[in-house]
Amino acid sequence: MSMLTSTASWLGNNAVYRWYLGREPGERPVIAGLAALLVLLLLWLLIWKPTSDWRDLAVNRYQNAQDLMDYMQANETAARARKSSSTGAQRSLLPVITRTANVQGLRLNRIQPEADGAVSVVVQAQAFNTVLSWLNALQENNNVTVQRISVDAEGQPGIVNAQIRLI
């Protein structure tokens, strides 16, 4: 009971409560109703509305994440197949080209992978027969085909510059 008496004494010393007691008896229920309405409005504005907004945002984020997860699971096999077909071919083509060029004793001046999986190779001042034998080895042993080739004669007989696109 001591808590109840301390609250009553605090309330009795409060200026707002004394002001409330100074009002007409007919005004007091209206003031009490407005005070209760104000307390409910403050509870709604400070507690209920932010909590509800946060919950709605969390539900929206969860739904977006779930939709993304469902999409990724539905397209996983297609993405893995696309990845292995596009990058796998390009990754395996570069080592094959450089390895066979080293075996043939051919010096490659520039090797450039292209977006579609092809590889552009520039050869300068190399023997024509060595370039042909390298291209033949690529075709027969590694199933690499020449899509486009441009060969220019160098100043010495049998020496050429070439630009080759391999797929």
N, CA and C of each residue as an Amber inpcrd file, in Angstrom:
protein
   501
   0.8100000  -1.1990000   0.0000000   0.0000000   0.0000000   0.0000000
   0.8530000   1.2610000   0.0000000   2.1230000   1.1420000   0.3820000
   2.9600000   2.3370000   0.4460000   3.1740000   2.9350000  -0.9400000
   3.2230000   2.1050000  -1.9580000   3.3810000   2.6090000  -3.3200000
   2.1440000   3.3950000  -3.7380000   0.9900000   2.8990000  -3.3600000
  -0.2550000   3.5890000  -3.6820000  -0.3310000   4.9390000  -2.9600000
   0.0850000   4.9810000  -1.7310000   0.0550000   6.2590000  -0.9960000
   1.1020000   7.2280000  -1.5230000   2.2800000   6.7310000  -1.9330000
   3.2930000   7.6420000  -2.4940000   2.8360000   8.1900000  -3.8390000
   2.1600000   7.3820000  -4.6490000   1.6270000   7.8580000  -5.9240000
   0.5310000   8.8880000  -5.6790000  -0.3170000   8.6460000  -4.7020000
  -1.3890000   9.5980000  -4.3910000  -0.8100000  10.9140000  -3.8910000
   0.2360000  10.8740000  -3.0690000   0.8330000  12.1250000  -2.5840000
   1.5310000  12.8570000  -3.7250000   2.1770000  12.1280000  -4.6370000
   2.8100000  12.7750000  -5.7930000   1.7480000  13.4170000  -6.6680000
   0.6550000  12.7150000  -6.8740000  -0.4360000  13.2250000  -7.6840000
  -1.0710000  14.4480000  -7.0300000  -1.1880000  14.4490000  -5.7070000
  -1.7700000  15.5850000  -4.9880000  -0.8920000  16.8200000  -5.0670000
   0.4010000  16.6550000  -5.1700000   1.3260000  17.7760000  -5.2720000
   1.5420000  18.2300000  -6.7090000   1.0240000  17.4880000  -7.6700000
   1.2140000  17.7920000  -9.0910000   0.3260000  18.9600000  -9.4950000
   0.8980000  19.9180000 -10.2510000   0.1690000  21.1120000 -10.6710000
  -0.9410000  20.7660000 -11.6520000  -0.7120000  19.8020000 -12.5110000
  -1.7290000  19.4240000 -13.4970000  -2.9420000  18.8150000 -12.7830000
  -2.6930000  17.9770000 -11.7840000  -3.7860000  17.3650000 -11.0500000
  -4.5550000  18.4250000 -10.2510000  -3.8510000  19.3640000  -9.6690000
  -4.5380000  20.4440000  -8.9480000  -5.3660000  21.2820000  -9.9240000
  -4.8320000  21.5140000 -11.1280000  -5.5830000  22.2510000 -12.1420000
  -6.8410000  21.4660000 -12.5070000  -6.6960000  20.1360000 -12.6560000
  -7.8170000  19.2710000 -13.0040000  -8.8950000  19.3260000 -11.9160000
  -8.5040000  19.3000000 -10.6560000  -9.4690000  19.3600000  -9.5600000
 -10.1480000  20.7260000  -9.4740000  -9.4950000  21.7450000 -10.0220000
 -10.0710000  23.0850000 -10.0050000 -11.1210000  23.2960000 -11.0830000
 -11.2930000  22.3740000 -11.9860000 -12.2970000  22.4980000 -13.0470000
 -13.6710000  22.1410000 -12.5120000 -14.6490000  22.5660000 -13.2370000
 -16.0430000  22.2500000 -12.8910000 -16.2530000  20.7310000 -12.9580000
 -17.1140000  20.1560000 -12.1550000 -17.3670000  18.7080000 -12.1920000
 -17.8830000  18.2350000 -13.5480000 -18.5460000  19.0450000 -14.3190000
 -19.0280000  18.6470000 -15.6500000 -17.9040000  18.6330000 -16.6830000
 -16.8320000  19.4200000 -16.4480000 -15.7150000  19.4700000 -17.3810000
 -14.7390000  18.3200000 -17.1710000 -14.6970000  17.7890000 -15.9670000
 -13.6970000  16.7680000 -15.6450000 -13.8010000  15.5080000 -16.5110000
 -14.9930000  14.9640000 -16.7770000 -15.0460000  13.7770000 -17.6470000
 -14.5740000  14.0770000 -19.0750000 -14.8510000  15.2760000 -19.5570000
 -14.4130000  15.6390000 -20.9110000 -12.8850000  15.7250000 -20.9360000
 -12.3100000  16.3620000 -19.9110000 -10.8530000  16.4840000 -19.8390000
 -10.2190000  15.1030000 -19.6820000 -10.7930000  14.2310000 -18.8490000
 -10.2760000  12.8740000 -18.6540000 -10.3640000  12.0790000 -19.9630000
 -11.4630000  12.2530000 -20.6880000 -11.6130000  11.5680000 -21.9770000
 -10.5880000  12.0560000 -22.9900000 -10.3730000  13.3850000 -23.0430000
  -9.3640000  13.9320000 -23.9550000  -7.9610000  13.4740000 -23.5710000
  -7.6890000  13.4030000 -22.2490000  -6.3760000  12.9340000 -21.7950000
  -6.1840000  11.4690000 -22.1800000  -7.2230000  10.6490000 -22.0100000
  -7.1280000   9.2360000 -22.3840000  -6.9260000   9.1050000 -23.8930000
  -7.6360000   9.9160000 -24.6660000  -7.4800000   9.9120000 -26.1250000
  -6.0660000  10.3340000 -26.5190000  -5.5250000  11.3450000 -25.8290000
  -4.1640000  11.7990000 -26.1010000  -3.1530000  10.7020000 -25.7660000
  -3.3440000  10.0110000 -24.6540000  -2.4440000   8.9180000 -24.2810000
  -2.5130000   7.8010000 -25.3200000  -3.7070000   7.4560000 -25.7680000
  -3.8540000   6.4180000 -26.7900000  -3.2100000   6.8440000 -28.1060000
  -3.3810000   8.1180000 -28.4750000  -2.7710000   8.6320000 -29.7030000
  -1.2490000   8.5750000 -29.6060000  -0.6950000   8.9670000 -28.4570000
   0.7520000   8.9030000 -28.2780000   1.2580000   7.4650000 -28.3130000
   0.5180000   6.5400000 -27.6950000   0.9010000   5.1290000 -27.7530000
   0.8950000   4.6190000 -29.1910000  -0.1210000   5.0210000 -29.9320000
  -0.2060000   4.5820000 -31.3250000   0.9370000   5.1790000 -32.1500000
   1.2020000   6.4960000 -31.9760000   2.2480000   7.1580000 -32.7660000
   3.6570000   6.7280000 -32.3800000   3.8900000   6.4930000 -31.0980000
   5.2520000   6.2100000 -30.6490000   5.5790000   4.7230000 -30.5610000
   4.5680000   3.8710000 -30.4460000   4.8600000   2.4410000 -30.2780000
   4.2480000   1.5930000 -31.3870000   2.9310000   1.6780000 -31.5520000
   2.2530000   0.7770000 -32.4740000   2.6330000   1.0340000 -33.9370000
   2.5810000   2.2730000 -34.3950000   2.8500000   2.5890000 -35.8020000
   4.2870000   2.2480000 -36.2070000   5.3170000   2.6570000 -35.4610000
   6.6760000   2.2630000 -35.8670000   6.8880000   0.7520000 -35.8640000
   6.3150000   0.0770000 -34.8870000   6.4540000  -1.3770000 -34.8330000
   5.7480000  -2.0320000 -36.0130000   4.5720000  -1.5460000 -36.3390000
   3.8300000  -2.0900000 -37.4770000   4.5650000  -1.8250000 -38.7960000
   5.1000000  -0.6070000 -38.9440000   5.8560000  -0.2870000 -40.1630000
   7.1020000  -1.1610000 -40.2860000   7.8030000  -1.3640000 -39.1700000
   8.9970000  -2.2050000 -39.1850000   8.6310000  -3.6350000 -39.5640000
   7.5270000  -4.1370000 -39.0170000   7.0940000  -5.4910000 -39.3360000
   6.7520000  -5.6230000 -40.8210000   6.0300000  -4.6290000 -41.3680000
   5.6860000  -4.6650000 -42.7880000   6.9430000  -4.6470000 -43.6610000
   7.9220000  -3.8400000 -43.2790000   9.1810000  -3.7730000 -44.0230000
   9.9270000  -5.1030000 -43.9520000   9.9450000  -5.7060000 -42.7690000
  10.6120000  -7.0000000 -42.6070000   9.9160000  -8.0820000 -43.4290000
   8.5970000  -8.0790000 -43.4410000   7.8540000  -9.0560000 -44.2410000
   8.1370000  -8.8440000 -45.7230000   8.2000000  -7.5900000 -46.1620000
   8.4910000  -7.2770000 -47.5610000   9.8970000  -7.7440000 -47.9420000
  10.8740000  -7.4850000 -47.0880000  12.2470000  -7.9320000 -47.3540000
  12.3190000  -9.4600000 -47.4040000  11.6300000 -10.1110000 -46.4850000
  11.6170000 -11.5680000 -46.4760000  10.9980000 -12.1060000 -47.7680000
   9.9040000 -11.5040000 -48.1880000   9.2290000 -11.9660000 -49.4110000
  10.1260000 -11.7620000 -50.6310000  10.8070000 -10.6210000 -50.6950000
  11.7290000 -10.3790000 -51.8090000  12.8670000 -11.3930000 -51.8120000
  13.4190000 -11.6730000 -50.6430000  14.5020000 -12.6530000 -50.5430000
  13.9980000 -14.0440000 -50.9260000  12.7900000 -14.3810000 -50.5060000
  12.2230000 -15.6930000 -50.8500000  11.9760000 -15.7920000 -52.3580000
  11.4650000 -14.7230000 -52.9710000  11.2570000 -14.7280000 -54.4230000
  12.5790000 -14.8920000 -55.1670000  13.6270000 -14.1880000 -54.7010000
  14.9420000 -14.3190000 -55.3240000  15.4750000 -15.7390000 -55.1660000
  15.2990000 -16.3150000 -54.0040000  15.7510000 -17.6860000 -53.7580000
  15.0090000 -18.6720000 -54.6710000  13.6970000 -18.5030000 -54.8000000
  12.9170000 -19.3770000 -55.6750000  13.3840000 -19.2470000 -57.1260000
  13.6430000 -18.0060000 -57.5730000  14.1110000 -17.7760000 -58.9410000
  15.4710000 -18.4430000 -59.1610000  16.3660000 -18.2710000 -58.1850000
  17.7000000 -18.8500000 -58.3270000  17.6420000 -20.3700000 -58.3430000
  16.7940000 -20.9590000 -57.5130000  16.6750000 -22.4110000 -57.5030000
  16.0560000 -22.9200000 -58.8000000  15.1010000 -22.1700000 -59.3280000
  14.4490000 -22.5990000 -60.5730000  15.4080000 -22.5210000 -61.7560000
  16.3430000 -21.5870000 -61.7290000  17.2470000 -21.3800000 -62.8660000
  18.6640000 -21.8600000 -62.6000000  18.8710000 -22.6070000 -61.5380000
  20.2170000 -23.0510000 -61.1770000  20.8540000 -23.9200000 -62.2530000
  20.1300000 -24.9100000 -62.7430000  20.7210000 -25.8280000 -63.7180000
  21.0410000 -25.1100000 -65.0230000  20.1580000 -24.2050000 -65.4470000
  20.4280000 -23.4690000 -66.6800000  21.6470000 -22.5600000 -66.5180000
  21.7860000 -21.9250000 -65.3660000  22.9350000 -21.0460000 -65.1330000
  24.2310000 -21.8420000 -65.0820000  24.1910000 -23.0020000 -64.4170000
  25.4030000 -23.8350000 -64.3530000  25.7840000 -24.3440000 -65.7410000
  24.7970000 -24.7230000 -66.5330000  25.0850000 -25.2060000 -67.8840000
  25.6460000 -24.0800000 -68.7470000  25.0920000 -22.8990000 -68.6010000
  25.5740000 -21.7600000 -69.3870000  26.9890000 -21.3860000 -68.9780000
  27.2530000 -21.4180000 -67.6790000  28.5900000 -21.0800000 -67.1870000
  29.6130000 -22.0740000 -67.7070000  29.2970000 -23.3570000 -67.6270000
  30.2610000 -24.3620000 -68.0630000  30.4560000 -24.3270000 -69.5750000
  29.4170000 -23.9840000 -70.3250000  29.5730000 -23.9660000 -71.7780000
  30.3310000 -22.7390000 -72.2580000  30.1190000 -21.5790000 -71.6300000
  30.7830000 -20.3690000 -72.1290000  32.1970000 -20.2260000 -71.5900000
  32.3830000 -20.2930000 -70.2820000  33.7170000 -20.0750000 -69.7300000
  34.5810000 -21.3180000 -69.8190000  33.9590000 -22.4800000 -69.8050000
  34.7460000 -23.7020000 -69.8860000  35.4520000 -23.8310000 -71.2150000
  34.7570000 -23.4850000 -72.2920000  35.3650000 -23.5680000 -73.6090000
  36.4910000 -22.5540000 -73.7350000  36.3040000 -21.3730000 -73.2300000
  37.3060000 -20.3290000 -73.3440000  38.5200000 -20.6780000 -72.4840000
  38.3250000 -21.1890000 -71.3080000  39.4300000 -21.5200000 -70.4240000
  40.2550000 -22.6660000 -70.9880000  39.6100000 -23.6360000 -71.5740000
  40.3640000 -24.7710000 -72.0790000  41.0270000 -24.4690000 -73.4170000
  40.5400000 -23.4970000 -74.1580000  41.1020000 -23.1770000 -75.4640000
  42.4560000 -22.4800000 -75.3430000  42.6220000 -21.5800000 -74.3960000
  43.8910000 -20.8530000 -74.2510000  45.0700000 -21.7710000 -73.9390000
  44.9510000 -22.6820000 -72.9660000  46.0910000 -23.5760000 -72.7120000
  46.4140000 -24.4860000 -73.8900000  45.3930000 -24.9210000 -74.6110000
  45.6170000 -25.7870000 -75.7700000  46.4080000 -25.0330000 -76.8300000
  46.0440000 -23.8050000 -77.0770000  46.7330000 -22.9970000 -78.0990000
  48.1900000 -22.7730000 -77.7130000  48.4270000 -22.3520000 -76.4860000
  49.8090000 -22.0670000 -76.0760000  50.6500000 -23.3440000 -75.9890000
  50.0700000 -24.4260000 -75.5160000  50.8160000 -25.6810000 -75.4100000
  51.2330000 -26.1900000 -76.7850000  50.3000000 -26.2020000 -77.7330000
  50.6420000 -26.6990000 -79.0760000  51.6170000 -25.7680000 -79.7800000
  51.5360000 -24.4600000 -79.5130000  52.5050000 -23.5280000 -80.1110000
  53.8980000 -23.8010000 -79.5540000  54.0070000 -24.0730000 -78.2710000
  55.3110000 -24.3870000 -77.6720000  55.8800000 -25.6800000 -78.2380000
  55.0120000 -26.6720000 -78.4250000  55.4640000 -27.9460000 -78.9890000
  55.9890000 -27.7460000 -80.4080000  55.3380000 -26.8960000 -81.1840000
  55.7340000 -26.6430000 -82.5720000  56.9070000 -25.6620000 -82.6570000
  57.2640000 -25.0300000 -81.5510000  58.3530000 -24.0450000 -81.5670000
  57.9090000 -22.7180000 -82.1560000  56.6290000 -22.4020000 -82.0140000
  56.0550000 -21.1800000 -82.5730000  55.9290000 -20.1380000 -81.4680000
  56.3530000 -18.9000000 -81.7590000  56.2500000 -17.8160000 -80.7860000
  54.9910000 -17.0100000 -81.1120000  54.0700000 -16.9450000 -80.1370000
  52.8210000 -16.1920000 -80.2920000  53.0400000 -14.7860000 -79.7340000
  52.7480000 -13.7800000 -80.5520000  52.9620000 -12.4040000 -80.1040000
  51.8160000 -11.8740000 -79.2550000  50.6040000 -12.2680000 -79.5940000
  49.4560000 -11.8030000 -78.8120000  48.3600000 -12.8580000 -78.8730000
  47.7730000 -13.1140000 -77.6930000  46.6150000 -14.0170000 -77.5910000
  45.5260000 -13.2280000 -76.8830000  44.3510000 -13.1540000 -77.5090000
  43.2620000 -12.3730000 -76.9210000  41.9670000 -13.1710000 -76.9510000
  41.4670000 -13.5560000 -75.7620000  40.1580000 -14.2160000 -75.7170000
  39.0610000 -13.2190000 -76.0860000  38.0340000 -13.6960000 -76.7450000
  36.9280000 -12.8410000 -77.1460000  35.6570000 -13.2670000 -76.4180000
  34.6660000 -12.4060000 -76.4340000  33.4450000 -12.6170000 -75.6610000
  32.6890000 -13.8770000 -76.0750000  32.7280000 -14.2310000 -77.3310000
  31.9530000 -15.3810000 -77.8010000  32.6850000 -16.7100000 -77.6380000
  33.8350000 -16.7020000 -76.9560000  34.5790000 -17.9310000 -76.7300000
  35.6890000 -18.1560000 -77.7240000  35.7550000 -17.3570000 -78.7700000
  36.8370000 -17.4770000 -79.7400000  38.0990000 -16.8400000 -79.1580000
  39.2410000 -17.1380000 -79.8090000  40.5210000 -16.5730000 -79.3910000
  41.2120000 -16.0210000 -80.6190000  41.6670000 -14.7660000 -80.5140000
  42.4370000 -14.1490000 -81.5980000  43.9150000 -14.2760000 -81.2710000
  44.6970000 -14.7000000 -82.2760000  46.1340000 -14.9100000 -82.0970000
  46.8660000 -14.1210000 -83.1710000  47.9510000 -13.4440000 -82.7590000
  48.7990000 -12.7250000 -83.7070000  50.1750000 -13.3740000 -83.6770000
  50.6660000 -13.7160000 -84.8550000  51.9800000 -14.3280000 -85.0170000
  52.7780000 -13.4210000 -85.9410000  54.0200000 -13.0930000 -85.5440000
  54.8500000 -12.2140000 -86.3760000  56.2100000 -12.8560000 -86.6110000
  56.6550000 -12.7180000 -87.8330000  57.9780000 -13.1780000 -88.2640000
  58.2130000 -14.6470000 -87.9010000  57.2970000 -15.5150000 -88.3320000
  57.4200000 -16.9560000 -88.1000000  57.4230000 -17.6720000 -89.4450000
  57.9910000 -18.8650000 -89.4470000  58.0480000 -19.6580000 -90.6790000
  56.6490000 -20.1100000 -91.0660000  56.3400000 -19.9640000 -92.3470000
  55.0140000 -20.3140000 -92.8580000  54.6930000 -21.7820000 -92.5910000
  55.6570000 -22.6740000 -92.8200000  55.4240000 -24.1000000 -92.6050000
  55.1500000 -24.4010000 -91.1320000  55.8030000 -23.6780000 -90.2010000
  55.5770000 -23.8920000 -88.7710000  54.1620000 -23.4640000 -88.3920000
  53.7070000 -22.3300000 -88.9440000  52.3480000 -21.8480000 -88.6610000
  51.3250000 -22.8530000 -89.1780000  51.5330000 -23.3600000 -90.4050000
  50.5980000 -24.3430000 -90.9680000  50.5980000 -25.6380000 -90.1640000
  51.7600000 -26.0950000 -89.7560000  51.8010000 -27.3460000 -88.9900000
  51.1560000 -27.1680000 -87.6190000  51.3060000 -25.9910000 -87.0120000
  50.6400000 -25.6910000 -85.7310000  49.1180000 -25.6900000 -85.8900000
  48.6210000 -25.0290000 -86.9450000  47.1750000 -25.0110000 -87.1930000
  46.6360000 -26.4080000 -87.4800000  47.4070000 -27.2150000 -88.1830000
  47.0010000 -28.5860000 -88.4580000  46.9360000 -29.3950000 -87.1620000
  47.8950000 -29.2110000 -86.2720000  47.9010000 -29.9350000 -84.9920000
  46.7070000 -29.5040000 -84.1370000  46.3970000 -28.2240000 -84.1630000
  45.2240000 -27.7430000 -83.4180000  43.9480000 -28.3940000 -83.9460000
  43.8260000 -28.4770000 -85.2680000  42.6200000 -29.0310000 -85.8850000
  42.4980000 -30.5280000 -85.6200000  43.5450000 -31.2710000 -85.8590000
  43.4600000 -32.7270000 -85.7790000  43.4720000 -33.2460000 -84.3400000
  44.2980000 -32.6900000 -83.4920000  44.4690000 -33.2390000 -82.1450000
  43.5300000 -32.6250000 -81.1070000  43.1070000 -31.3950000 -81.3270000
  42.3560000 -30.6850000 -80.2890000  41.0040000 -30.1580000 -80.7500000
  40.6340000 -30.4280000 -81.9940000  39.3480000 -30.0130000 -82.5460000
  39.1380000 -28.4930000 -82.4560000  40.2120000 -27.7430000 -82.6600000
  40.1460000 -26.2830000 -82.7150000  40.1550000 -25.9000000 -84.1830000
  39.1840000 -25.0910000 -84.5960000  39.0910000 -24.7300000 -86.0050000
  39.4500000 -23.2650000 -86.2220000  39.9200000 -22.9930000 -87.4180000
  40.2550000 -21.6270000 -87.8150000  38.9990000 -20.9930000 -88.3820000
  38.5740000 -19.9070000 -87.7500000  37.3940000 -19.2090000 -88.2420000
  37.7830000 -18.1620000 -89.2820000  38.9070000 -17.4960000 -89.0330000
  39.3780000 -16.4700000 -89.9660000  40.8920000 -16.4010000 -89.8550000
  41.5450000 -16.1930000 -90.9920000  43.0070000 -16.0650000 -90.9830000
  43.4210000 -15.0310000 -92.0220000  44.4310000 -14.2790000 -91.6620000
  45.0130000 -13.3030000 -92.5820000  46.5300000 -13.4670000 -92.4950000
  47.1620000 -13.8110000 -93.6330000  48.6040000 -14.0610000 -93.6620000
  49.2430000 -13.0520000 -94.6080000  50.3150000 -12.4050000 -94.1310000
  51.0690000 -11.4310000 -94.9330000  52.5210000 -11.8690000 -94.9970000
  53.1380000 -11.6570000 -96.1510000  54.5460000 -12.0250000 -96.3200000
  55.4310000 -11.0320000 -95.5820000  56.4910000 -11.5620000 -95.0060000
  57.5190000 -10.7590000 -94.3540000  58.6200000 -10.5340000 -95.3830000
  59.6100000  -9.7450000 -95.0810000  60.6820000  -9.4340000 -96.0340000
  61.4930000 -10.6410000 -96.4590000  61.6330000 -11.6600000 -95.6580000
  62.4320000 -12.8400000 -95.9880000  61.5240000 -13.9220000 -96.5750000
  62.0410000 -14.7490000 -97.4560000  61.2360000 -15.8170000 -98.0430000
  60.8240000 -16.8570000 -96.9790000  59.5530000 -17.2530000 -97.0020000
  59.0270000 -18.2720000 -96.1060000  58.6580000 -17.7600000 -94.7140000
  58.8680000 -16.4800000 -94.4270000  58.5420000 -15.8880000 -93.1280000
  57.2710000 -15.0490000 -93.2970000  56.3160000 -15.2180000 -92.3580000
  55.0170000 -14.5480000 -92.4880000  54.5880000 -13.9170000 -91.1620000
  53.6490000 -12.9870000 -91.2930000  52.8810000 -12.4550000 -90.1690000
  51.4560000 -12.9550000 -90.3620000  50.7900000 -13.3290000 -89.2490000
  49.4290000 -13.8550000 -89.4000000  48.5520000 -13.3760000 -88.2550000
  47.3080000 -13.1470000 -88.6030000  46.2580000 -12.8820000 -87.6210000
  45.2410000 -13.9890000 -87.7810000  44.9910000 -14.7080000 -86.6730000
  44.1740000 -15.9170000 -86.7570000  43.0870000 -15.8390000 -85.6760000
  41.8780000 -16.2050000 -86.0530000  40.7810000 -16.3130000 -85.0880000
  40.4020000 -17.7810000 -84.9890000  40.5430000 -18.3390000 -83.7680000
  40.3080000 -19.7660000 -83.5460000  39.0670000 -19.9630000 -82.6830000
  38.3070000 -21.0260000 -83.0100000  37.1410000 -21.4010000 -82.1950000
  37.2130000 -22.8780000 -81.8740000
